[in-house]
Amino acid sequence: MKRLIWMMIAIAVAAILYYLSRFWTLSLWPRSGLFGIEELRPQGSLVGQWVRGTDFAPFELLIWAIGAFLILTLLQKLYDLLNPPPE
């Protein structure tokens, strides 16, 4: 049961990271945004939107990759902390 819960958490985090990236191509909700929140636009690419107009805009993909790596590393550390290996 624990593995199923952790797998669902990993899938949810992966979907969120995919939505934040420039590779999201699905339009699953109206243009007004998810739950009426304009910042959650249907075409994704939120990292690009956040860094647009700054000096970091050319490094959007790198910023996303580093952030995804850090988030997945923290998720793995949390899993290891909560599920110690049997001795």
Wavefront OBJ file of the C-alpha trace (Angstrom):
o trace
v 0.000 0.000 0.000
v 2.880 2.359 0.787
v 4.393 1.775 -2.628
v 1.122 2.608 -4.330
v 0.840 5.873 -2.388
v 4.433 6.821 -3.183
v 3.897 5.921 -6.830
v 0.850 8.193 -6.971
v 2.881 11.002 -5.370
v 5.671 10.503 -7.921
v 3.190 10.551 -10.813
v 1.575 13.741 -9.493
v 4.965 15.450 -9.094
v 6.002 14.337 -12.595
v 2.768 15.747 -14.062
v 3.320 19.063 -12.279
v 6.918 19.254 -13.479
v 5.790 18.441 -17.017
v 3.170 21.205 -16.826
v 5.805 23.696 -15.681
v 8.047 22.839 -18.633
v 7.874 24.171 -22.166
v 6.946 20.681 -23.430
v 3.321 20.764 -22.221
v 1.096 20.797 -25.302
v -2.288 19.813 -23.893
v -5.121 22.308 -23.433
v -7.266 20.609 -20.825
v -8.999 23.685 -19.397
v -10.291 27.011 -20.724
v -8.131 30.042 -21.461
v -9.319 31.706 -18.255
v -6.990 29.337 -16.383
v -7.358 26.319 -14.144
v -10.039 26.958 -11.484
v -10.270 30.539 -12.788
v -6.653 31.309 -11.867
v -5.188 33.190 -14.831
v -1.610 32.266 -13.901
v -2.390 28.571 -14.497
v -2.867 28.900 -18.224
v -3.746 25.832 -20.304
v -0.630 25.799 -22.492
v 1.811 25.308 -19.578
v 5.364 26.684 -19.859
v 5.073 28.483 -16.539
v 8.828 28.673 -15.988
v 9.138 30.554 -19.267
v 6.375 32.900 -18.209
v 8.017 33.542 -14.829
v 11.437 34.424 -16.297
v 10.141 36.341 -19.329
v 11.551 39.861 -19.405
v 14.485 39.028 -17.121
v 18.109 38.243 -17.836
v 17.343 34.583 -17.063
v 14.912 34.083 -19.981
v 17.491 32.347 -22.245
v 18.126 29.825 -19.469
v 14.504 28.758 -19.002
v 15.136 25.096 -19.815
v 18.208 24.937 -17.604
v 16.316 26.512 -14.702
v 13.496 24.011 -15.177
v 15.927 21.053 -15.334
v 17.777 22.107 -12.176
v 14.497 22.710 -10.338
v 13.106 19.338 -11.436
v 16.301 17.588 -10.342
v 16.175 19.256 -6.924
v 12.488 18.470 -6.417
v 12.936 14.819 -7.392
v 16.029 14.553 -5.167
v 14.094 15.941 -2.201
v 11.244 13.535 -2.911
v 13.713 10.624 -2.924
v 15.283 11.815 0.359
v 11.820 12.049 1.923
v 11.003 8.528 0.738
v 14.292 7.193 2.157
v 13.666 8.962 5.456
v 10.135 7.615 5.856
v 10.893 4.098 4.584
v 14.172 2.826 6.040
v 15.499 -0.400 4.491
v 14.834 -3.603 6.461
v 17.778 -4.934 8.396
l 1 2 3 4 5 6 7 8 9 10 11 12 13 14 15 16 17 18 19 20 21 22 23 24 25 26 27 28 29 30 31 32 33 34 35 36 37 38 39 40 41 42 43 44 45 46 47 48 49 50 51 52 53 54 55 56 57 58 59 60 61 62 63 64 65 66 67 68 69 70 71 72 73 74 75 76 77 78 79 80 81 82 83 84 85 86 87
